């Protein structure tokens, strides 16, 4: 499911933002590392195990990175899902390529 999500995101024009990845690795490895963030794993699991159209709820104790925030906005549109993410700072309600936080960072 992670590979399918990555393919669909590339089709709609997503380019990974690796600015926040601080490891000393090349760009391809940074993009791969971003693809394994916990939010994306939780969304992939939710897409596999919930009925189409039902919301996906995620709670985590760390702040979501900028790239994951952008990716979740795209996923909400591509898969036609409402995604509710509670991170360390606030609630994010993603729907149709938008977020309730108005991209506050």
Buried (B, 14 or more C-beta within 10 A) or exposed (E): EEEEBBEBBEEEEBEBBBEEBEEEEEEEEBBEBBBEBEBBBBBBBBBEEEEEEEBBEBEBEEEBBEBBBBBBBBBBBBBEBBBBBBBEEEEBBBBEBEBEBEEEE
